[in-house]
Structure formats: C-alpha cells, structure tokens
Amino acid sequence: MALRGNLRDFTITQLLNLINLARKTGALMVDGPGETAKIFFREGKLAFAQIGEEDNSLASILYHSNHLTADQYRALHQKTHHVADKELGLLLINAGYISQEDILINLQQYFIAIIHRLFTWVEGFFHFDNDLLPPDDRICIRLDLENLIIEGSRQLREWEQLQDEIPSLDMALRFTDRPGANIRNVNLSVEEWRVVSYVSPHNSIRKIGSATKMNDLEIRRIVYGLLQAGLIELIRPAGAPPPSRARVFPVENKEEQKSLVTRLINRIRSL
C-alpha cells in the first residue's frame, strides 16, 4: 500500500526525515504547483531526482554546469541522442572530457537543487511507491539526507517568518518617501535590482515574482530585504480585499504534529 498525503500536513523536510529514519527504498512522487517531481531513494539515501519535463540528461546537466561547451553539447545531442546516460558517461570519461568524480559531483548538485526547489512547495500532494527504482540507464548517486534535512528545516523557519512579515503576495509595493534617499546609491544585488525595476502600486508582489521568474520564497526574501532597508513599503491595491494572515501550515499544535509524524514513521516502516 503506497503512502499518500498532503503537503499541508507534512512538509518535504518531514518526509525526507521519515524516509531517512526508516531507510526506505522507493520513489517519492510530489504533485506541486504545476509540476510533478520524482525523487528516488535507496536505503534512505538520495539516488536520483527529476522534476517536470526538464531535460535532465547527463549531457544537459554537464552543459549547464559549464563542463561542456555549446558546440560539444550540440554534437553530443546529435550523435548520441539515443545513447543511455551510463554509456555516455563512459564515452566522456574514456575520451578524457571529464572524470567519473566530476560526473557524480555534477549529478549530486543537480539533484540537490531539485530538493531545494521542493522546499518551497507548500501546496500539493505526495505518495511514496515502495521499492520503485529509477530507470536502469540513468546514473544514480548515494547521498545522505541529514544535511538536506537541516537545510530544509532552516528554510522552513525562514518561510514561516516571511509569511508573518509578508502575509499576502497580492499586496503591491511603492518606494518610501524619504528625503535625501537615492536608490541609485544603494548597493543592491542583481536579483534586488530586478525586483526594484517592477516596483509600482499597479504591480502585486505575485506579478513581480512571475515577471522575474522567482518562486514564492525567493520573491518574499527579496521584498523582505528591501523592506528592512527602508526602500519600499507594502500597500494594498485599490479595491483589493484585506490580506489574510492564515498560516500555510495548519497543524499548529506541536503535540498533535509530533503524534502525526510518529504515526507516519511507523506506517512507512511497515510498508
């Protein structure tokens, strides 16, 4: 029987912790906001990950990590389009393009990046398929989950704080009226400048996040920094309803949450 649930009740961090403690082998399927992720584990360790329809072939991963030039990537894509990743990896190693260690490091970084993206998913459904393994032609890794769980817990605390500070993405932004303040003299990051360029009473934070291709956590993080610097302030668009302060994670009672997690651990171990 597959384990199923809602991300409102169990966060990705809690699910990773359960899989780690129970040393499970299988695949965690997560249906998130417009995308589906598949995370594979072997004996409680991360083995493989993929998200949506992204090209997660070895050639694509090496190209985006600057280990292959554009010309090399196009040549490989044309000549080895039907070659499995394991075979392609051996070809690249034997040709002296890259080492086995570099391949594994790049795959590990790519899979970790997918997990980090999942940490921002607070809406959606999941199910765990016991003993389901990734395709035989894909290269797998064996990565302990402890550091990912710690990072996920930290990011969850940050998310909850940002939820309190910026309860609604439907709020708009405007520059503060501070005599003598000149934003051109402020040292902002590239991401902050991108957000600043869209600041207007007519643009909601949600629209700015969409325009800058930032997820909810990223846009909240940037806006919070600009608010703390006193450069912008939140305003309610004309005619908009009052912002809701409902929390994303409805399980407020810590004892109730602990009981739910304990029951889920026991259920996973019994699969």
C-alpha positions in Angstrom: 0.0 0.0 0.0 1.5 3.3 -1.1 1.9 6.2 1.4 -0.2 9.2 0.4 -0.7 12.7 1.9 -1.0 16.4 1.6 1.9 18.9 1.8 -0.2 21.0 4.2 0.1 18.2 6.7 3.7 17.0 6.1 6.4 19.2 4.7 9.1 17.9 2.3 11.6 18.2 5.2 9.5 15.9 7.4 9.1 13.4 4.5 12.8 13.3 4.0 13.3 12.7 7.7 10.8 9.8 7.7 12.5 8.2 4.6 15.9 8.6 6.2 14.9 7.2 9.6 13.0 4.2 8.0 15.9 3.7 5.5 13.3 3.2 2.7 13.9 2.3 -0.9 11.4 3.7 -3.4 10.2 6.8 -5.1 8.5 9.9 -3.6 6.1 11.4 -6.1 5.2 15.0 -5.4 2.4 16.9 -7.4 3.2 20.5 -6.7 2.1 23.8 -8.2 2.0 23.0 -11.9 4.9 20.4 -11.8 5.5 16.9 -10.7 8.7 15.7 -9.0 10.0 12.2 -8.7 12.7 11.6 -6.0 14.2 8.1 -5.8 15.8 6.7 -2.7 17.9 3.6 -1.9 18.1 2.5 1.7 17.2 6.0 2.9 19.8 7.8 0.7 19.0 10.1 -2.2 19.7 8.2 -5.5 18.0 10.2 -8.3 15.7 13.1 -8.9 13.7 14.7 -11.7 11.2 17.4 -12.0 8.5 18.2 -14.6 9.6 17.9 -18.2 13.1 19.3 -17.7 15.9 17.8 -19.8 17.8 16.0 -17.0 20.0 14.0 -19.4 23.7 13.8 -18.4 24.7 15.9 -21.5 22.3 18.7 -20.5 23.4 18.7 -16.8 27.1 18.9 -17.8 26.4 21.6 -20.3 24.5 23.8 -17.8 27.3 23.3 -15.3 29.8 24.6 -17.9 31.6 21.3 -18.3 30.6 21.1 -21.9 30.7 23.9 -24.5 27.6 24.7 -26.6 29.3 23.1 -29.6 30.2 20.0 -27.7 26.6 19.7 -26.3 25.1 20.1 -29.7 27.4 17.5 -31.2 26.7 15.0 -28.4 23.0 15.7 -28.7 23.0 14.9 -32.4 25.4 11.9 -32.3 24.3 10.3 -29.0 20.7 11.2 -28.9 19.7 7.5 -28.2 22.7 6.7 -26.0 21.9 6.0 -22.4 23.5 8.2 -19.7 25.6 5.4 -18.3 27.1 4.7 -21.8 27.6 8.4 -22.5 29.4 8.8 -19.2 31.8 6.1 -20.1 32.4 7.6 -23.5 33.2 11.0 -22.0 35.5 9.5 -19.4 37.4 7.4 -21.9 37.7 10.4 -24.2 39.2 12.5 -21.5 36.4 15.1 -21.4 35.6 14.6 -17.8 36.3 12.3 -14.8 34.0 10.0 -13.1 34.2 12.1 -9.9 33.2 15.2 -11.8 30.2 13.5 -13.3 29.0 12.3 -9.9 29.5 15.7 -8.3 27.5 17.5 -11.0 24.7 15.0 -10.7 24.7 15.4 -7.0 24.5 19.2 -7.3 21.6 18.9 -9.8 19.6 16.6 -7.6 20.2 18.7 -4.5 19.0 21.8 -6.4 15.7 19.9 -7.2 15.3 19.1 -3.5 15.9 22.8 -2.7 13.1 23.7 -5.1 10.8 21.3 -3.4 11.3 23.0 -0.1 9.3 25.9 -1.5 6.3 23.7 -2.3 3.8 24.1 0.5 0.8 23.1 -1.6 0.3 19.8 -3.3 0.1 16.0 -2.8 2.6 13.2 -2.4 2.7 9.5 -2.4 5.6 7.0 -1.8 5.9 3.9 -4.0 7.8 1.3 -2.1 10.8 -0.4 -3.9 10.4 1.7 -7.1 13.8 2.4 -8.6 15.0 4.9 -11.3 15.5 3.7 -14.9 18.4 1.3 -15.3 20.1 3.6 -17.9 20.4 6.6 -15.5 23.4 7.2 -13.3 22.5 7.2 -9.6 24.2 8.6 -6.6 24.1 7.7 -2.8 23.7 10.9 -0.8 23.0 11.1 2.9 19.9 13.1 3.7 21.0 14.7 7.0 22.4 17.9 5.6 19.4 18.3 3.3 17.0 17.8 6.2 18.9 20.5 8.2 18.8 22.9 5.3 15.1 22.2 4.8 14.3 22.9 8.5 16.2 26.2 8.3 14.4 27.2 5.1 11.0 26.2 6.7 11.7 28.5 9.6 12.6 31.3 7.2 9.5 30.7 5.2 7.3 30.9 8.3 8.9 34.2 9.3 8.5 35.6 5.8 4.8 34.5 5.9 4.4 36.6 9.0 6.2 39.6 7.6 4.6 39.4 4.1 1.3 37.6 4.6 0.0 38.2 1.0 1.6 38.2 -2.3 -1.3 40.2 -3.6 0.0 43.3 -1.9 1.7 46.0 -4.0 4.9 47.9 -3.4 5.9 51.5 -3.6 9.1 53.4 -2.8 9.2 55.2 0.6 9.2 58.9 0.7 12.5 59.6 2.4 14.2 63.0 1.7 17.7 62.5 0.6 17.4 58.8 -0.1 18.7 57.9 -3.6 18.2 54.3 -4.6 20.9 54.6 -7.2 23.5 55.0 -4.4 22.3 51.8 -2.7 24.3 48.7 -3.2 21.8 46.1 -4.4 22.2 42.6 -5.8 21.2 41.7 -9.3 18.1 40.0 -8.1 17.1 43.0 -6.0 17.6 45.4 -8.9 15.3 43.1 -11.0 12.6 43.4 -8.4 13.1 47.1 -7.9 12.6 47.7 -11.6 9.0 46.4 -11.2 8.1 48.3 -8.0 4.8 50.1 -8.7 1.4 50.4 -7.0 0.0 48.6 -10.1 2.2 45.5 -9.7 1.4 43.0 -7.0 4.3 41.0 -5.4 2.9 38.0 -7.1 3.1 39.6 -10.5 6.7 40.8 -9.8 7.6 37.2 -8.8 6.2 35.9 -12.0 7.9 38.5 -14.2 11.3 37.9 -12.5 10.8 34.1 -12.5 11.1 33.8 -8.7 9.2 31.4 -6.6 7.2 32.5 -3.5 10.2 32.1 -1.1 12.6 33.9 -3.4 10.4 36.9 -4.0 9.4 37.2 -0.3 13.1 37.0 0.6 14.0 39.9 -1.7 11.0 42.0 -0.8 11.7 41.5 2.9 15.3 42.7 2.5 14.1 45.8 0.7 11.5 46.5 3.4 14.1 46.1 6.1 16.4 48.6 4.2 13.5 51.1 4.3 13.5 51.4 0.5 10.0 50.2 -0.1 6.7 49.7 1.7 3.7 47.5 1.3 0.4 49.0 0.1 -2.9 47.5 -0.7 -4.0 47.8 -4.3 -7.3 49.8 -4.7 -10.3 47.5 -4.2 -8.3 44.6 -3.0 -9.6 42.6 -0.1 -7.7 42.8 3.2 -4.7 40.4 3.3 -5.3 37.1 5.1 -2.8 36.1 7.8 -3.7 32.4 7.6 -0.6 30.3 8.0 0.4 27.9 5.3 0.9 25.0 7.7 -2.4 24.4 9.5 -1.0 21.9 12.1 -0.3 24.4 14.9 -0.4 22.1 17.9 3.2 20.8 18.4 2.0 17.7 20.2 -0.5 16.9 17.5 2.1 17.3 14.8 4.6 15.1 16.7 1.9 12.4 17.0 1.2 12.6 13.3 4.9 12.3 12.4 5.3 9.3 14.8 2.3 7.5 13.2 3.7 8.2 9.7 7.1 6.8 10.7 5.5 3.7 11.9 3.5 3.4 8.7 6.5 3.8 6.4 8.4 1.2 8.4 5.5 -1.2 8.0 5.4 -0.9 4.2 
